[in-house]
């Protein structure tokens, strides 16, 4: 950023240091875990963004019964890494997320540097933008020939773009409201696609999170929105400047649903079923955010490919049964920080399918702080994002007596 008025911290085993200099910008307050940050979409507000060392990213890797975070260095630049992996196989795709720092780039007429940065990070197949007021101009000026795109609403735009040669559309793009802050409404944009080479259906989602609202409400809005748009068999990719760091309640909820991640601080790429192959960040100048990029391996679809939207009709019984609506997260799931819970731990799955990263009950991994849910494997490794965290699951649609989620933000 051109100016930074505060330091940004987040509760993970490894930290990225925020760097900045100059006059202080406005300070935005904390969220449940004290994880708010100032947005760069307005003049006079230039946040200190968490920075990774060049070529480093936090990669959260999910495997059966184990979810762990490791720091994986990348020796090549992102462009070199992309070139090496571009021909790795039909089941691998490249995904990127980038906050463009639009107002500052416009004010200082740094369009050439911005477009050159994006073009220099090719190839990629999907990209989510934040602070991008004209995605058509960005696509046209950044060498993204053959990309389709969707702008979505303003304020706080979060457009998406995808390679039309790598994907076909299964439906029209859209957007959903997730929050509101002093800069206005916040959204996620989305589109359902089919990966041509593998036949795999993909739900691509992008967001720009609100300031100072890193609690349960925001995380549930993200997770419930993804569930509502996802169809059976979809591999989900969610990009964004979440304005919340790993370890906040909001990120724990969405990362409980989308467990694989390339984590560049508040800028992350998440997925449910795709496996992280590699990932990293590079300096994003003239933006004040890093350019985050990852290679993911997706499962190959074995199902017949349906005609794009509307989907092909399915056979029905003689008496058609009503189709169930997406199952929202019960209001009674209470995820909170308490005393006497350690930093060893694992994942607790509530009856509604929501997963929470919780600590052990300070008993050397004898049991997890998981009430009313199914406890996974306890990992004897300190993870500050789950230190002191406990969940009390709802038994169904209602809240158990005395169990209430803490207020958001």
VEXMAR-53726 format. One line per 8 residues: number of its first residue (from 1); their letters; for each residue x, y, z of C-alpha. Coordinates in steps of 0.02 Angstrom, whole numbers, plus 50000, padded with zeros to 5 digits. Example, Ala and Ser with C-alpha at 12.3 -4.5 7.8 and 13.67 -1.06 7.14 Angstrom:
! VEXMAR-53726
1> as> 50615/49775/50390; 50684/49947/50357;
This chain:
! VEXMAR-53726
1> xxxxxxxx> 50000/50000/50000; 50051/50181/49982; 50012/50205/50166; 49980/50090/50311; 49905/50139/50476; 49903/49975/50568; 49970/49799/50571; 49864/49653/50522;
9> xxxxxxxx> 49879/49488/50616; 49796/49321/50597; 49799/49163/50701; 49895/49034/50605; 50050/48935/50644; 50148/49038/50517; 50127/49227/50497; 50145/49351/50357;
17> xxxxxxxx> 50208/49524/50406; 50115/49677/50345; 50228/49808/50269; 50194/49989/50230; 50254/50165/50252; 50191/50341/50244; 50043/50429/50323; 49920/50325/50418;
25> xxxxxxxx> 49756/50277/50338; 49588/50251/50425; 49581/50109/50549; 49443/49980/50534; 49404/49881/50690; 49422/49699/50729; 49285/49566/50698; 49264/49419/50811;
33> xxxxxxxx> 49450/49383/50809; 49506/49564/50786; 49533/49533/50600; 49463/49688/50514; 49559/49784/50383; 49534/49944/50287; 49477/49934/50106; 49578/50015/49969;
41> xxxxxxxx> 49429/50055/49858; 49415/50236/49918; 49546/50374/49920; 49629/50398/50089; 49610/50216/50138; 49763/50112/50099; 49776/49957/50208; 49930/49865/50264;
49> xxxxxxxx> 49901/49701/50174; 49978/49539/50238; 50126/49498/50130; 50204/49331/50093; 50384/49318/50041; 50395/49306/49851; 50351/49132/49795; 50282/49077/49964;
57> xxxxxxxx> 50103/49040/50010; 50011/48952/50148; 49940/48794/50070; 49805/48707/50169; 49797/48526/50113; 49649/48414/50152; 49665/48226/50153; 49550/48095/50231;
65> xxxxxxxx> 49540/48122/50420; 49677/48253/50415; 49678/48438/50377; 49844/48523/50399; 49933/48681/50346; 50108/48684/50278; 50224/48816/50209; 50279/48765/50036;
73> xxxxxxxx> 50413/48871/49949; 50408/48895/49762; 50578/48911/49678; 50506/48968/49512; 50409/49127/49477; 50223/49106/49456; 50238/49126/49268; 50373/48992/49261;
81> xxxxxxxx> 50272/48878/49375; 50119/48901/49263; 50219/48858/49109; 50285/48700/49192; 50112/48642/49245; 50011/48698/49094; 50035/48532/49006; 50037/48425/49163;
89> xxxxxxxx> 49871/48343/49123; 49689/48367/49080; 49643/48361/49264; 49746/48513/49316; 49689/48694/49305; 49766/48861/49354; 49668/48984/49461; 49711/49162/49515;
97> xxxxxxxx> 49641/49300/49625; 49693/49483/49619; 49633/49643/49703; 49669/49781/49576; 49675/49933/49694; 49569/50020/49563; 49552/50196/49633; 49739/50214/49662;
105> xxxxxxxx> 49789/50142/49493; 49666/50261/49410; 49724/50411/49513; 49906/50378/49466; 49872/50318/49288; 49961/50152/49313; 49852/50054/49193; 49998/49994/49088;
113> xxxxxxxx> 50085/49920/49240; 49924/49838/49300; 49881/49760/49132; 50062/49704/49111; 50060/49620/49281; 49904/49519/49239; 49969/49472/49067; 50136/49419/49141;
121> xxxxxxxx> 50050/49293/49256; 49969/49197/49112; 49925/49058/49089; 49777/49034/49204; 49601/48968/49172; 49497/49058/49305; 49527/49226/49389; 49430/49322/49520;
129> xxxxxxxx> 49455/49510/49529; 49415/49630/49671; 49408/49820/49660; 49382/49805/49472; 49256/49928/49401; 49272/49876/49218; 49316/49694/49191; 49287/49707/49003;
137> xxxxxxxx> 49426/49837/48991; 49543/49734/49100; 49514/49576/48998; 49537/49670/48835; 49698/49758/48889; 49782/49615/48984; 49802/49486/48847; 49655/49381/48906;
145> xxxxxxxx> 49597/49340/48730; 49462/49208/48729; 49404/49244/48907; 49221/49268/48952; 49179/49373/49103; 49044/49437/49220; 49053/49608/49303; 48922/49590/49439;
153> xxxxxxxx> 48851/49732/49544; 48927/49886/49624; 48983/49953/49745; 49130/49842/49792; 49132/49746/49627; 49207/49571/49620; 49203/49517/49437; 49253/49346/49370;
161> xxxxxxxx> 49333/49289/49207; 49359/49116/49133; 49440/49039/48980; 49305/48998/48853; 49418/48866/48776; 49442/48777/48943; 49261/48790/49002; 49084/48790/48935;
169> xxxxxxxx> 48944/48874/49030; 48815/48767/49120; 48712/48918/49171; 48712/49107/49173; 48824/49198/49297; 48747/49286/49446; 48780/49364/49615; 48721/49354/49796;
177> xxxxxxxx> 48725/49480/49938; 48831/49427/50088; 48857/49581/50197; 48856/49770/50213; 48985/49888/50285; 49024/50074/50281; 49071/50060/50096; 48905/49980/50049;
185> xxxxxxxx> 48845/49806/50002; 48962/49658/49984; 48932/49513/49865; 48993/49355/49791; 48984/49323/49604; 48972/49150/49529; 48953/49046/49372; 48932/48859/49340;
193> xxxxxxxx> 49049/48789/49208; 49102/48623/49135; 49289/48590/49119; 49306/48534/48938; 49458/48422/48957; 49396/48322/49107; 49207/48342/49094; 49200/48398/49276;
201> xxxxxxxx> 49065/48524/49326; 49136/48675/49417; 49055/48809/49525; 49168/48963/49519; 49136/49093/49657; 49225/49257/49696; 49201/49381/49839; 49265/49541/49918;
209> xxxxxxxx> 49228/49531/50103; 49169/49671/50217; 49273/49763/50346; 49272/49714/50530; 49146/49572/50513; 49249/49414/50528; 49124/49322/50638; 49002/49179/50617;
217> xxxxxxxx> 48872/49275/50518; 48987/49316/50372; 49059/49141/50367; 48886/49064/50367; 48827/49183/50230; 48972/49129/50121; 48949/48944/50159; 48760/48945/50141;
225> xxxxxxxx> 48774/49040/49977; 48896/48913/49906; 48784/48769/49959; 48634/48850/49877; 48723/48872/49709; 48818/48707/49709; 48742/48558/49619; 48782/48374/49643;
233> xxxxxxxx> 48957/48333/49581; 49016/48514/49569; 49197/48552/49611; 49193/48722/49696; 49327/48854/49677; 49308/49014/49780; 49429/49159/49757; 49429/49322/49850;
241> xxxxxxxx> 49498/49462/49954; 49403/49401/50106; 49460/49544/50219; 49476/49408/50353; 49627/49301/50391; 49644/49116/50426; 49593/49082/50606; 49447/49203/50609;
249> xxxxxxxx> 49275/49128/50638; 49218/49178/50463; 49364/49093/50378; 49352/48939/50488; 49172/48915/50432; 49201/48936/50245; 49363/48835/50254; 49268/48699/50346;
257> xxxxxxxx> 49166/48681/50186; 49307/48717/50062; 49453/48630/50144; 49591/48648/50013; 49672/48819/50005; 49810/48925/49934; 49822/49055/50073; 49904/49222/50034;
265> xxxxxxxx> 49840/49311/50190; 49669/49390/50166; 49682/49344/49980; 49647/49158/49958; 49591/49023/49836; 49481/48886/49913; 49410/48721/49849; 49309/48573/49910;
273> xxxxxxxx> 49366/48424/49806; 49510/48487/49700; 49684/48448/49766; 49815/48586/49782; 49965/48541/49674; 50061/48703/49698; 50028/48884/49740; 50109/49048/49778;
281> xxxxxxxx> 50105/49237/49781; 50201/49370/49688; 50214/49557/49714; 50058/49636/49640; 50121/49812/49599; 50039/49930/49557; 49909/49848/49670; 49934/49847/49858;
289> xxxxxxxx> 49886/49662/49861; 49986/49510/49804; 49941/49411/49649; 49890/49239/49715; 49890/49089/49600; 49873/48901/49620; 49871/48740/49520; 49733/48619/49568;
297> xxxxxxxx> 49701/48440/49516; 49517/48405/49490; 49427/48238/49485; 49378/48179/49311; 49192/48162/49281; 49132/47991/49226; 48951/48042/49207; 48871/48078/49036;
305> xxxxxxxx> 48884/48261/48996; 48713/48346/49006; 48651/48481/48890; 48697/48650/48965; 48566/48743/49066; 48425/48700/49085; 48484/48528/49143; 48415/48372/49062;
313> xxxxxxxx> 48257/48307/49149; 48279/48162/49269; 48159/48014/49277; 48029/48035/49414; 47925/47908/49511; 47741/47892/49469; 47702/48008/49614; 47833/48146/49604;
321> xxxxxxxx> 47916/48180/49769; 47959/48360/49815; 48142/48403/49798; 48223/48457/49961; 48285/48635/49976; 48468/48665/50017; 48498/48629/50200; 48545/48791/50288;
329> xxxxxxxx> 48662/48792/50434; 48561/48771/50595; 48563/48930/50696; 48612/48829/50849; 48787/48782/50793; 48889/48880/50920; 49073/48900/50873; 49169/49000/51001;
337> xxxxxxxx> 49331/49021/51098; 49330/48952/51274; 49455/48915/51412; 49530/48743/51444; 49539/48698/51259; 49710/48668/51182; 49795/48700/51015; 49810/48517/50967;
345> xxxxxxxx> 49649/48461/50884; 49555/48423/50724; 49389/48439/50635; 49214/48419/50706; 49070/48385/50585; 48898/48441/50643; 48738/48350/50589; 48706/48482/50454;
353> xxxxxxxx> 48875/48443/50374; 48960/48602/50436; 49142/48570/50488; 49237/48665/50622; 49422/48666/50667; 49424/48637/50856; 49554/48607/50991; 49572/48459/51105;
361> xxxxxxxx> 49503/48466/51282; 49677/48496/51353; 49694/48308/51374; 49837/48266/51255; 49717/48232/51111; 49606/48119/51216; 49452/48206/51145; 49405/48356/51039;
369> xxxxxxxx> 49300/48505/51096; 49159/48440/50987; 48984/48429/51066; 48843/48349/50967; 48950/48317/50814; 49066/48185/50742; 49246/48210/50794; 49383/48176/50667;
377> xxxxxxxx> 49563/48129/50700; 49652/48231/50833; 49818/48295/50765; 49957/48318/50894; 50021/48477/50815; 49998/48655/50877; 49882/48756/50765; 49843/48930/50831;
385> xxxxxxxx> 49688/48943/50722; 49599/48813/50830; 49676/48855/50999; 49533/48874/51123; 49400/48842/50989; 49248/48734/51031; 49085/48696/50940; 48916/48643/51009;
393> xxxxxxxx> 48815/48573/50864; 48628/48591/50846; 48538/48426/50852; 48437/48469/50697; 48348/48627/50644; 48334/48708/50815; 48453/48776/50944; 48492/48676/51101;
401> xxxxxxxx> 48452/48766/51263; 48581/48899/51302; 48678/48876/51139; 48686/49034/51036; 48815/49088/50908; 48918/49239/50958; 48878/49402/50869; 48966/49431/50704;
409> x> 49099/49560/50679;
